[in-house]
Amino acid sequence: MILLVLISSVLISGIAVYQYREQLRDYHEDRMERKEEQIRQSIEYTLRKTTYPPTTENLGLIFRDEIYEIADVQNKNFNIYDLEGQLIKSSRPKFENDSISNCLDAEVLNYLQGSADKRYVEEKSAAGDRYQSSYSYITDRKFKTIGILNMPYFEDNTFNDMELREFLARLGGVYFIMLLIAIGLAYFISKYITRSLQTVSDMMSKTDFTRRNEKIFIEGPSEEIAKLVDSYNAMIDELEKSAVKLARSEREQAWREMAKQVAHEIKNPLTPMRLSVQSFQRKFDPKDSDIEKKSLNIQKH
């Protein structure tokens, strides 16, 4: 019982963490797509209202000031590159521009050119934090590509990690209580089982072939204990039958010994009498004239 509680707590905690990570990943993907779509709509609106021709060469002029307004409204920084991968404009402050790549990797450009959805998501990690960058084409009113939109997305999981820790702490508390309950139940159940087994053990230790043995009677035993008690009681019945047979056999043997002794005692005086009779038969002659005298002498002896 204790092992099952421990295993279930570990499994449920692992599943909870896995489910949390999956939901968090889906949340960040959905949020990044929504932010990107909002920025794209703002860019399209700016391209519609601008007086400059919507070309790659004019992107720097079109978004000279509007890029900061869009970033403030959407609360998200983004970058604009030309079709060759060169940085045209960034919404980040000037002192942060040094950390921005001025030229896109060839992998990004090749993927955008060969992909059907014209969108590329790059996943990276830095200083233990995970972030993503999405790349997609900017088009004019005639859906002609004129630039590349890059939106970095940093995953801030501080609040979510704190919620996960609180959830695991509550779950750990619940399983700690369940563990204590399992220990108590295991103790009482084991005591109940061992009490019945102790009764059986004590009765078996008192079993003696030379006297009458008592049977075991336990109220409300489990199925296994009931089978054990029935087997013991059946053994006691067989033992009683064997004892009766043995006693009968011993009595018969005693009678035989006594009969032999009596016969021996009876034979002891008969032996000289038989010898005397045999001697008399040898000496007695009915035709002898002194037969009466000899008979009287034998009777005197």
TATA-V38963 format. One line per field, one symbol per residue. ss: DSSP state (H for helix, E for strand, - for the rest). phi: phi as a letter, one per 30 degrees, with the letter a starting at -180 (. if undefined). psi: psi as a letter, one per 30 degrees, with the letter a starting at -180 (. if undefined). A space follows every 10 residues. Layout:
# TATA-V38963
ss->???
phi->???
psi->???
This chain:
# TATA-V38963
ss->-HHHHHHHHH HHHHHHHHHH HHHHHHHHHH HHHHHHHHHH HHHHHHHHH- --------HH HH---HHHHH HHHH----EE E----EEEEE ---HHHHHH- --E--HHHHH HHHH----EE EEEEEE--EE EEEEEEEEE- ----EEEEEE EEEE---HHH HHHHHHHHHH HHHHHHHHHH HHHHHHHHHH HHHHHHHHHH HHHHH----- ---------- --HHHHHHHH HHHHHHHHHH HHHHHHHHHH HHHHHHHHHH HHHHHHHHHH HHHHHHHHHH HHH------- HHHHHHHHHH -
phi->.ddddddddd dddddddddd dddddddddd dddddddddd ddddddddcd cdddbddcdd ddcdcddddd ddddhadabb cddcjddcab dddddcdddc ddbddddddd dddcdddhbb cccbbbhicc bbbcbbdccd dcicdbabcb bdbcdccddd dddddddddd dddddddddd dddddddddd dddddddddd dddddddbdd bdcddcbbdh dddddddddd dddddddddd dddddddddd dddddddddd dddddddedd dddddddddd ddddbddddc dddddddddd d
psi->eeeeeeeeee eeeeeeeeee eeeeeeeeee eeeeeeeeee eeeeeeeefl fkkilefgee eegeefeeee eeefhklllk laffgkkekk fllefffffk kfkllfeeee eeefkefhkk kkklkkhfkk llkkklkkla fggkkfakkk jkjkjjgeee eeeeeeeeee eeeefeeeee eeeeeeeeee eeefeeeeee eeeeffkkff lkkklkjkkh lleeeeeeee eeeeeeeeee eeeeeeeeee eeeeeeeeee eeeeeefeff eeeeeeeeee eefkjffkfg eeeeeeeeee .
